[in-house]
Amino acid sequence: MGALCILLFAMPAHGQGLWLTEHFANQCDYELALSSWSMAPADQQASFDGRLLRARILIQLDLGANAVSELSTLRAEAPEKRIAEILLALGLAQSSARVFQAAEATLRAAREKGADRELVDAAIAEVWLSSGRKIEAEALLRQVLRRAPDLAGPMINLAMIRAVEGNVTEAAALIRMAWQLGYRNPKELRKAPEFERVRALGLLNDLITEPLGRCHIF
């Protein structure tokens, strides 16, 4: 899936029942986060923030269609000041569901509503990469990194491009840069097919054996 939504988990959930869900999500353990969410008090699950939290976790689990359904409902309920936030999440969910044309349109709408330009462009580059528009995606990723060199998501996506091309040394270097910027997901590094050749050369051994992740997801 690439580094879909390696963005800041910008909005904390409210209430005692959801802090553990966020804790697991921020350690990259999305299955456990979803299980924790299901055990939270019903009123917190039903809250706007609680439902948005669940949708974000579903995106990370590549359950984009489920997230699209929830976020479409939240979009209809959202106050104007939160529309950009919901549209950004919805665009990411649509990309996860492989509805690429709709995803790009939604992300551009999020930018028009005030969503951060760099986050939107990074997400659009992810859409292009997932839909096979590699050359355009790489150009946009590089633009984003020139403007915001501290974003881990574009860095890890660029690493995936290099790895698939066979440039494993550069891919490993980019992965390590992304790691320093906050993308610390050992589980994903262990299983991502794009990084198979990098792993085979032992260039990620110290990272993939880390016991805990630190994802800070959107």
C-alpha atoms as an extended CHARMM CRD file, in Angstrom:
* protein
*
       218  EXT
         1         1  MET       CA              0.0000000000        0.0000000000        0.0000000000  PROA      1               0.0000000000
         2         2  GLY       CA              2.9640000000        2.2820000000        0.2120000000  PROA      2               0.0000000000
         3         3  ALA       CA              3.2210000000        4.8220000000        2.9860000000  PROA      3               0.0000000000
         4         4  LEU       CA             -0.3790000000        5.8300000000        2.8410000000  PROA      4               0.0000000000
         5         5  CYS       CA             -1.1490000000        8.5360000000        5.3820000000  PROA      5               0.0000000000
         6         6  ILE       CA              2.1600000000        8.6890000000        7.1900000000  PROA      6               0.0000000000
         7         7  LEU       CA              0.9800000000       12.0410000000        8.4620000000  PROA      7               0.0000000000
         8         8  LEU       CA              0.4660000000       13.4440000000       11.9040000000  PROA      8               0.0000000000
         9         9  PHE       CA             -2.2550000000       11.9250000000       14.0160000000  PROA      9               0.0000000000
        10        10  ALA       CA             -3.3450000000       15.5030000000       14.4960000000  PROA      10              0.0000000000
        11        11  MET       CA             -6.5330000000       15.1600000000       16.4970000000  PROA      11              0.0000000000
        12        12  PRO       CA             -6.4950000000       13.3190000000       19.8250000000  PROA      12              0.0000000000
        13        13  ALA       CA             -9.5300000000       11.2730000000       20.7230000000  PROA      13              0.0000000000
        14        14  HSD       CA            -11.4030000000       12.3970000000       23.7980000000  PROA      14              0.0000000000
        15        15  GLY       CA            -12.2900000000       10.2750000000       26.7930000000  PROA      15              0.0000000000
        16        16  GLN       CA            -10.5180000000        7.6400000000       28.8400000000  PROA      16              0.0000000000
        17        17  GLY       CA            -11.7310000000        4.7690000000       26.6930000000  PROA      17              0.0000000000
        18        18  LEU       CA             -9.8390000000        5.7730000000       23.5440000000  PROA      18              0.0000000000
        19        19  TRP       CA             -6.3930000000        6.7350000000       24.7940000000  PROA      19              0.0000000000
        20        20  LEU       CA             -5.2860000000        3.0900000000       24.6520000000  PROA      20              0.0000000000
        21        21  THR       CA             -6.5460000000        2.8300000000       21.0700000000  PROA      21              0.0000000000
        22        22  GLU       CA             -4.3590000000        5.7870000000       20.1060000000  PROA      22              0.0000000000
        23        23  HSD       CA             -1.4470000000        4.2850000000       22.0180000000  PROA      23              0.0000000000
        24        24  PHE       CA             -1.6060000000        1.0620000000       20.0060000000  PROA      24              0.0000000000
        25        25  ALA       CA             -2.0760000000        2.9610000000       16.7310000000  PROA      25              0.0000000000
        26        26  ASN       CA              0.9430000000        5.1360000000       17.4420000000  PROA      26              0.0000000000
        27        27  GLN       CA              2.9590000000        1.9580000000       18.0100000000  PROA      27              0.0000000000
        28        28  CYS       CA              1.8850000000        0.7600000000       14.5300000000  PROA      28              0.0000000000
        29        29  ASP       CA             -0.2070000000       -2.0740000000       15.9910000000  PROA      29              0.0000000000
        30        30  TYR       CA             -3.3800000000       -1.2790000000       14.0790000000  PROA      30              0.0000000000
        31        31  GLU       CA             -5.1030000000       -4.6280000000       14.6420000000  PROA      31              0.0000000000
        32        32  LEU       CA             -4.7490000000       -4.2090000000       18.3830000000  PROA      32              0.0000000000
        33        33  ALA       CA             -5.8490000000       -0.5710000000       18.0900000000  PROA      33              0.0000000000
        34        34  LEU       CA             -9.0540000000       -1.6080000000       16.3270000000  PROA      34              0.0000000000
        35        35  SER       CA             -9.7050000000       -4.2830000000       18.9300000000  PROA      35              0.0000000000
        36        36  SER       CA             -9.1690000000       -1.7140000000       21.6770000000  PROA      36              0.0000000000
        37        37  TRP       CA            -11.5790000000        0.6940000000       19.9600000000  PROA      37              0.0000000000
        38        38  SER       CA            -14.2580000000       -2.0120000000       19.8910000000  PROA      38              0.0000000000
        39        39  MET       CA            -14.0310000000       -2.3030000000       23.6700000000  PROA      39              0.0000000000
        40        40  ALA       CA            -14.3170000000        1.4260000000       24.3650000000  PROA      40              0.0000000000
        41        41  PRO       CA            -17.5340000000        2.7990000000       25.9130000000  PROA      41              0.0000000000
        42        42  ALA       CA            -20.3780000000        2.9740000000       23.4080000000  PROA      42              0.0000000000
        43        43  ASP       CA            -20.7920000000        6.7320000000       23.7310000000  PROA      43              0.0000000000
        44        44  GLN       CA            -17.1350000000        7.2780000000       22.8220000000  PROA      44              0.0000000000
        45        45  GLN       CA            -17.3640000000        4.9000000000       19.8720000000  PROA      45              0.0000000000
        46        46  ALA       CA            -20.3940000000        6.8210000000       18.6160000000  PROA      46              0.0000000000
        47        47  SER       CA            -18.8200000000       10.2490000000       19.0210000000  PROA      47              0.0000000000
        48        48  PHE       CA            -17.5500000000       12.1810000000       16.0070000000  PROA      48              0.0000000000
        49        49  ASP       CA            -13.9290000000       11.8740000000       17.1290000000  PROA      49              0.0000000000
        50        50  GLY       CA            -14.3200000000        8.2100000000       18.0160000000  PROA      50              0.0000000000
        51        51  ARG       CA            -15.6910000000        7.3460000000       14.5830000000  PROA      51              0.0000000000
        52        52  LEU       CA            -12.9580000000        9.3640000000       12.8850000000  PROA      52              0.0000000000
        53        53  LEU       CA            -10.3420000000        7.5150000000       14.9130000000  PROA      53              0.0000000000
        54        54  ARG       CA            -11.7630000000        4.1800000000       13.7850000000  PROA      54              0.0000000000
        55        55  ALA       CA            -11.7880000000        5.3170000000       10.1500000000  PROA      55              0.0000000000
        56        56  ARG       CA             -8.1260000000        6.3020000000       10.3780000000  PROA      56              0.0000000000
        57        57  ILE       CA             -7.2370000000        2.8840000000       11.7560000000  PROA      57              0.0000000000
        58        58  LEU       CA             -9.2200000000        1.1730000000        8.9970000000  PROA      58              0.0000000000
        59        59  ILE       CA             -7.2010000000        3.0970000000        6.4080000000  PROA      59              0.0000000000
        60        60  GLN       CA             -3.9700000000        1.8250000000        7.9440000000  PROA      60              0.0000000000
        61        61  LEU       CA             -5.3500000000       -1.7190000000        7.8100000000  PROA      61              0.0000000000
        62        62  ASP       CA             -6.0410000000       -1.2320000000        4.0830000000  PROA      62              0.0000000000
        63        63  LEU       CA             -9.7890000000       -1.4440000000        4.6980000000  PROA      63              0.0000000000
        64        64  GLY       CA            -10.4260000000        1.6700000000        2.6750000000  PROA      64              0.0000000000
        65        65  ALA       CA            -13.9570000000        0.8300000000        1.5830000000  PROA      65              0.0000000000
        66        66  ASN       CA            -15.0860000000        0.5450000000        5.2080000000  PROA      66              0.0000000000
        67        67  ALA       CA            -13.3870000000        3.8310000000        6.0320000000  PROA      67              0.0000000000
        68        68  VAL       CA            -15.0010000000        5.5550000000        3.0360000000  PROA      68              0.0000000000
        69        69  SER       CA            -18.4400000000        4.6140000000        4.3060000000  PROA      69              0.0000000000
        70        70  GLU       CA            -17.7830000000        6.0320000000        7.7830000000  PROA      70              0.0000000000
        71        71  LEU       CA            -16.0760000000        9.1720000000        6.5310000000  PROA      71              0.0000000000
        72        72  SER       CA            -18.8450000000        9.9190000000        4.0400000000  PROA      72              0.0000000000
        73        73  THR       CA            -21.2670000000        9.9850000000        6.9610000000  PROA      73              0.0000000000
        74        74  LEU       CA            -18.9120000000       12.1520000000        9.0180000000  PROA      74              0.0000000000
        75        75  ARG       CA            -18.5490000000       14.5540000000        6.1030000000  PROA      75              0.0000000000
        76        76  ALA       CA            -22.2860000000       15.1880000000        6.1600000000  PROA      76              0.0000000000
        77        77  GLU       CA            -22.1530000000       15.8610000000        9.9090000000  PROA      77              0.0000000000
        78        78  ALA       CA            -18.9160000000       17.8390000000       10.1330000000  PROA      78              0.0000000000
        79        79  PRO       CA            -18.8780000000       21.5240000000       11.0780000000  PROA      79              0.0000000000
        80        80  GLU       CA            -17.2260000000       23.7680000000        8.5110000000  PROA      80              0.0000000000
        81        81  LYS       CA            -14.0330000000       24.0760000000       10.5520000000  PROA      81              0.0000000000
        82        82  ARG       CA            -13.4660000000       20.3110000000       10.2810000000  PROA      82              0.0000000000
        83        83  ILE       CA            -14.3910000000       19.7450000000        6.6490000000  PROA      83              0.0000000000
        84        84  ALA       CA            -10.7830000000       19.9420000000        5.4340000000  PROA      84              0.0000000000
        85        85  GLU       CA             -9.7350000000       17.3210000000        7.9930000000  PROA      85              0.0000000000
        86        86  ILE       CA            -12.5250000000       14.9510000000        6.9650000000  PROA      86              0.0000000000
        87        87  LEU       CA            -11.8880000000       15.4480000000        3.2430000000  PROA      87              0.0000000000
        88        88  LEU       CA             -8.2050000000       14.6840000000        3.6790000000  PROA      88              0.0000000000
        89        89  ALA       CA             -9.0240000000       11.4530000000        5.5120000000  PROA      89              0.0000000000
        90        90  LEU       CA            -11.7020000000       10.5770000000        2.9510000000  PROA      90              0.0000000000
        91        91  GLY       CA             -9.2720000000       11.0390000000        0.0690000000  PROA      91              0.0000000000
        92        92  LEU       CA             -6.7990000000        8.7090000000        1.7670000000  PROA      92              0.0000000000
        93        93  ALA       CA             -9.5620000000        6.1500000000        2.3370000000  PROA      93              0.0000000000
        94        94  GLN       CA            -10.6270000000        6.3240000000       -1.3120000000  PROA      94              0.0000000000
        95        95  SER       CA             -7.0270000000        5.7560000000       -2.3630000000  PROA      95              0.0000000000
        96        96  SER       CA             -6.8400000000        2.7350000000       -0.0570000000  PROA      96              0.0000000000
        97        97  ALA       CA            -10.0370000000        1.4750000000       -1.6940000000  PROA      97              0.0000000000
        98        98  ARG       CA             -8.3720000000        2.0390000000       -5.0940000000  PROA      98              0.0000000000
        99        99  VAL       CA            -10.9220000000        4.6020000000       -6.2120000000  PROA      99              0.0000000000
       100       100  PHE       CA             -8.1220000000        6.7670000000       -7.5000000000  PROA      100             0.0000000000
       101       101  GLN       CA             -9.9320000000        9.4040000000       -9.5400000000  PROA      101             0.0000000000
       102       102  ALA       CA            -12.3290000000       10.1670000000       -6.6940000000  PROA      102             0.0000000000
       103       103  ALA       CA             -9.4280000000       10.1710000000       -4.2300000000  PROA      103             0.0000000000
       104       104  GLU       CA             -7.5220000000       12.8230000000       -6.1340000000  PROA      104             0.0000000000
       105       105  ALA       CA            -10.6260000000       15.0000000000       -6.5030000000  PROA      105             0.0000000000
       106       106  THR       CA            -11.3740000000       14.7030000000       -2.7810000000  PROA      106             0.0000000000
       107       107  LEU       CA             -7.8080000000       15.5690000000       -1.8170000000  PROA      107             0.0000000000
       108       108  ARG       CA             -7.8650000000       18.6650000000       -4.0140000000  PROA      108             0.0000000000
       109       109  ALA       CA            -11.1420000000       19.6620000000       -2.3690000000  PROA      109             0.0000000000
       110       110  ALA       CA             -9.4550000000       19.2500000000        1.0150000000  PROA      110             0.0000000000
       111       111  ARG       CA             -6.7280000000       21.6710000000       -0.0420000000  PROA      111             0.0000000000
       112       112  GLU       CA             -9.3360000000       24.1960000000       -1.1760000000  PROA      112             0.0000000000
       113       113  LYS       CA            -10.9170000000       23.9400000000        2.2770000000  PROA      113             0.0000000000
       114       114  GLY       CA             -7.6100000000       24.7080000000        3.9570000000  PROA      114             0.0000000000
       115       115  ALA       CA             -5.8370000000       21.3810000000        4.4180000000  PROA      115             0.0000000000
       116       116  ASP       CA             -2.0600000000       21.5940000000        4.5520000000  PROA      116             0.0000000000
       117       117  ARG       CA             -0.6030000000       21.8210000000        1.0500000000  PROA      117             0.0000000000
       118       118  GLU       CA              2.3110000000       19.5040000000        1.7350000000  PROA      118             0.0000000000
       119       119  LEU       CA              0.1370000000       16.8000000000        3.2660000000  PROA      119             0.0000000000
       120       120  VAL       CA             -2.3140000000       17.0020000000        0.3690000000  PROA      120             0.0000000000
       121       121  ASP       CA              0.4080000000       16.8650000000       -2.2710000000  PROA      121             0.0000000000
       122       122  ALA       CA              2.0710000000       13.9410000000       -0.4790000000  PROA      122             0.0000000000
       123       123  ALA       CA             -1.2760000000       12.1260000000       -0.5000000000  PROA      123             0.0000000000
       124       124  ILE       CA             -1.8630000000       12.8910000000       -4.1920000000  PROA      124             0.0000000000
       125       125  ALA       CA              1.6080000000       11.5400000000       -4.9840000000  PROA      125             0.0000000000
       126       126  GLU       CA              0.6310000000        8.3670000000       -3.1140000000  PROA      126             0.0000000000
       127       127  VAL       CA             -2.5200000000        8.1060000000       -5.2370000000  PROA      127             0.0000000000
       128       128  TRP       CA             -0.4950000000        8.4680000000       -8.4170000000  PROA      128             0.0000000000
       129       129  LEU       CA              2.0600000000        5.9160000000       -7.2540000000  PROA      129             0.0000000000
       130       130  SER       CA             -0.6400000000        3.3990000000       -6.3480000000  PROA      130             0.0000000000
       131       131  SER       CA             -2.3640000000        3.9010000000       -9.6980000000  PROA      131             0.0000000000
       132       132  GLY       CA              0.8190000000        3.3390000000      -11.7160000000  PROA      132             0.0000000000
       133       133  ARG       CA              1.7510000000        6.9480000000      -12.4900000000  PROA      133             0.0000000000
       134       134  LYS       CA              5.2590000000        6.4840000000      -11.1300000000  PROA      134             0.0000000000
       135       135  ILE       CA              7.0710000000        9.2590000000      -13.0140000000  PROA      135             0.0000000000
       136       136  GLU       CA              4.5020000000       11.8950000000      -12.0300000000  PROA      136             0.0000000000
       137       137  ALA       CA              4.4140000000       10.5750000000       -8.4760000000  PROA      137             0.0000000000
       138       138  GLU       CA              8.1760000000       10.7850000000       -8.0740000000  PROA      138             0.0000000000
       139       139  ALA       CA              8.2770000000       14.3370000000       -9.4230000000  PROA      139             0.0000000000
       140       140  LEU       CA              5.6130000000       15.4310000000       -6.9410000000  PROA      140             0.0000000000
       141       141  LEU       CA              7.2790000000       13.5970000000       -4.0590000000  PROA      141             0.0000000000
       142       142  ARG       CA             10.5080000000       15.4490000000       -4.7690000000  PROA      142             0.0000000000
       143       143  GLN       CA              8.6520000000       18.7660000000       -4.8730000000  PROA      143             0.0000000000
       144       144  VAL       CA              7.0760000000       18.0420000000       -1.5120000000  PROA      144             0.0000000000
       145       145  LEU       CA             10.4250000000       17.0740000000        0.0330000000  PROA      145             0.0000000000
       146       146  ARG       CA             12.0570000000       20.2410000000       -1.2660000000  PROA      146             0.0000000000
       147       147  ARG       CA              9.3840000000       22.2790000000        0.4720000000  PROA      147             0.0000000000
       148       148  ALA       CA              9.0550000000       20.0650000000        3.5560000000  PROA      148             0.0000000000
       149       149  PRO       CA             12.1490000000       17.8700000000        4.0020000000  PROA      149             0.0000000000
       150       150  ASP       CA             10.9280000000       16.6390000000        7.3860000000  PROA      150             0.0000000000
       151       151  LEU       CA              7.9700000000       14.6370000000        6.0370000000  PROA      151             0.0000000000
       152       152  ALA       CA              8.5570000000       10.9130000000        6.4490000000  PROA      152             0.0000000000
       153       153  GLY       CA              5.7550000000        9.7320000000        4.1440000000  PROA      153             0.0000000000
       154       154  PRO       CA              7.1520000000       11.1110000000        0.8820000000  PROA      154             0.0000000000
       155       155  MET       CA             10.5870000000        9.8530000000        1.9100000000  PROA      155             0.0000000000
       156       156  ILE       CA              9.3990000000        6.2710000000        2.3840000000  PROA      156             0.0000000000
       157       157  ASN       CA              7.4410000000        6.3450000000       -0.8680000000  PROA      157             0.0000000000
       158       158  LEU       CA             10.5420000000        7.5410000000       -2.6890000000  PROA      158             0.0000000000
       159       159  ALA       CA             12.4250000000        4.6700000000       -1.0470000000  PROA      159             0.0000000000
       160       160  MET       CA              9.8460000000        2.2480000000       -2.4440000000  PROA      160             0.0000000000
       161       161  ILE       CA             10.3500000000        3.6110000000       -5.9490000000  PROA      161             0.0000000000
       162       162  ARG       CA             14.1220000000        3.2280000000       -5.6770000000  PROA      162             0.0000000000
       163       163  ALA       CA             13.7970000000       -0.2950000000       -4.2380000000  PROA      163             0.0000000000
       164       164  VAL       CA             11.4880000000       -1.4820000000       -7.0260000000  PROA      164             0.0000000000
       165       165  GLU       CA             13.9360000000       -0.0510000000       -9.5760000000  PROA      165             0.0000000000
       166       166  GLY       CA             16.7060000000       -2.1130000000       -7.9780000000  PROA      166             0.0000000000
       167       167  ASN       CA             18.6280000000        0.7530000000       -6.3950000000  PROA      167             0.0000000000
       168       168  VAL       CA             18.6920000000       -0.9180000000       -3.0080000000  PROA      168             0.0000000000
       169       169  THR       CA             21.4990000000        1.1820000000       -1.5300000000  PROA      169             0.0000000000
       170       170  GLU       CA             19.6520000000        4.4520000000       -2.1190000000  PROA      170             0.0000000000
       171       171  ALA       CA             16.4090000000        2.8320000000       -0.9740000000  PROA      171             0.0000000000
       172       172  ALA       CA             18.0270000000        1.7840000000        2.3050000000  PROA      172             0.0000000000
       173       173  ALA       CA             19.4160000000        5.2850000000        2.8340000000  PROA      173             0.0000000000
       174       174  LEU       CA             15.9910000000        6.8350000000        2.2540000000  PROA      174             0.0000000000
       175       175  ILE       CA             14.3640000000        4.3560000000        4.6410000000  PROA      175             0.0000000000
       176       176  ARG       CA             16.8360000000        5.3490000000        7.3330000000  PROA      176             0.0000000000
       177       177  MET       CA             16.1480000000        9.0320000000        6.7280000000  PROA      177             0.0000000000
       178       178  ALA       CA             12.4060000000        8.3390000000        7.0200000000  PROA      178             0.0000000000
       179       179  TRP       CA             13.0830000000        6.3900000000       10.2240000000  PROA      179             0.0000000000
       180       180  GLN       CA             14.8250000000        9.3830000000       11.7430000000  PROA      180             0.0000000000
       181       181  LEU       CA             11.8840000000       11.5730000000       10.7120000000  PROA      181             0.0000000000
       182       182  GLY       CA              9.4060000000        9.3910000000       12.5810000000  PROA      182             0.0000000000
       183       183  TYR       CA              8.4650000000        6.4730000000       10.2900000000  PROA      183             0.0000000000
       184       184  ARG       CA              9.4200000000        3.6490000000       12.6360000000  PROA      184             0.0000000000
       185       185  ASN       CA              7.2680000000        0.7380000000       11.5720000000  PROA      185             0.0000000000
       186       186  PRO       CA              9.3700000000       -2.4480000000       11.8710000000  PROA      186             0.0000000000
       187       187  LYS       CA              6.3850000000       -4.6500000000       11.0290000000  PROA      187             0.0000000000
       188       188  GLU       CA              5.8250000000       -2.9260000000        7.6850000000  PROA      188             0.0000000000
       189       189  LEU       CA              9.5310000000       -2.9740000000        6.8560000000  PROA      189             0.0000000000
       190       190  ARG       CA              9.5400000000       -6.7300000000        7.5220000000  PROA      190             0.0000000000
       191       191  LYS       CA              6.6380000000       -7.4820000000        5.1840000000  PROA      191             0.0000000000
       192       192  ALA       CA              6.5360000000       -4.8000000000        2.4520000000  PROA      192             0.0000000000
       193       193  PRO       CA              7.2060000000       -6.6330000000       -0.8400000000  PROA      193             0.0000000000
       194       194  GLU       CA              8.8220000000       -3.5210000000       -2.3090000000  PROA      194             0.0000000000
       195       195  PHE       CA             11.6670000000       -3.8620000000        0.2070000000  PROA      195             0.0000000000
       196       196  GLU       CA             12.3270000000       -7.5700000000       -0.2960000000  PROA      196             0.0000000000
       197       197  ARG       CA             15.6820000000       -7.0280000000       -2.0430000000  PROA      197             0.0000000000
       198       198  VAL       CA             16.7730000000       -4.4780000000        0.5500000000  PROA      198             0.0000000000
       199       199  ARG       CA             16.0020000000       -6.9560000000        3.3270000000  PROA      199             0.0000000000
       200       200  ALA       CA             17.7710000000       -9.7730000000        1.4730000000  PROA      200             0.0000000000
       201       201  LEU       CA             21.0120000000       -7.8010000000        1.5520000000  PROA      201             0.0000000000
       202       202  GLY       CA             20.6890000000       -7.2410000000        5.2830000000  PROA      202             0.0000000000
       203       203  LEU       CA             20.5110000000       -3.4720000000        4.9480000000  PROA      203             0.0000000000
       204       204  LEU       CA             17.5500000000       -3.1560000000        7.3290000000  PROA      204             0.0000000000
       205       205  ASN       CA             18.4280000000       -5.7640000000        9.9310000000  PROA      205             0.0000000000
       206       206  ASP       CA             18.7210000000       -3.3460000000       12.8380000000  PROA      206             0.0000000000
       207       207  LEU       CA             15.4480000000       -1.6080000000       11.9720000000  PROA      207             0.0000000000
       208       208  ILE       CA             13.2520000000       -4.6340000000       11.3780000000  PROA      208             0.0000000000
       209       209  THR       CA             14.2830000000       -6.1850000000       14.6920000000  PROA      209             0.0000000000
       210       210  GLU       CA             13.1350000000       -3.1600000000       16.7190000000  PROA      210             0.0000000000
       211       211  PRO       CA             10.5300000000       -4.4330000000       19.2250000000  PROA      211             0.0000000000
       212       212  LEU       CA              8.1890000000       -1.4330000000       19.0310000000  PROA      212             0.0000000000
       213       213  GLY       CA              7.1100000000        0.9230000000       16.3040000000  PROA      213             0.0000000000
       214       214  ARG       CA              6.3980000000        4.6310000000       16.4450000000  PROA      214             0.0000000000
       215       215  CYS       CA              4.1760000000        5.6420000000       13.6020000000  PROA      215             0.0000000000
       216       216  HSD       CA              2.3930000000        8.8820000000       14.5450000000  PROA      216             0.0000000000
       217       217  ILE       CA             -0.1710000000        8.1700000000       11.8490000000  PROA      217             0.0000000000
       218       218  PHE       CA             -2.8240000000       10.4890000000       10.4740000000  PROA      218             0.0000000000
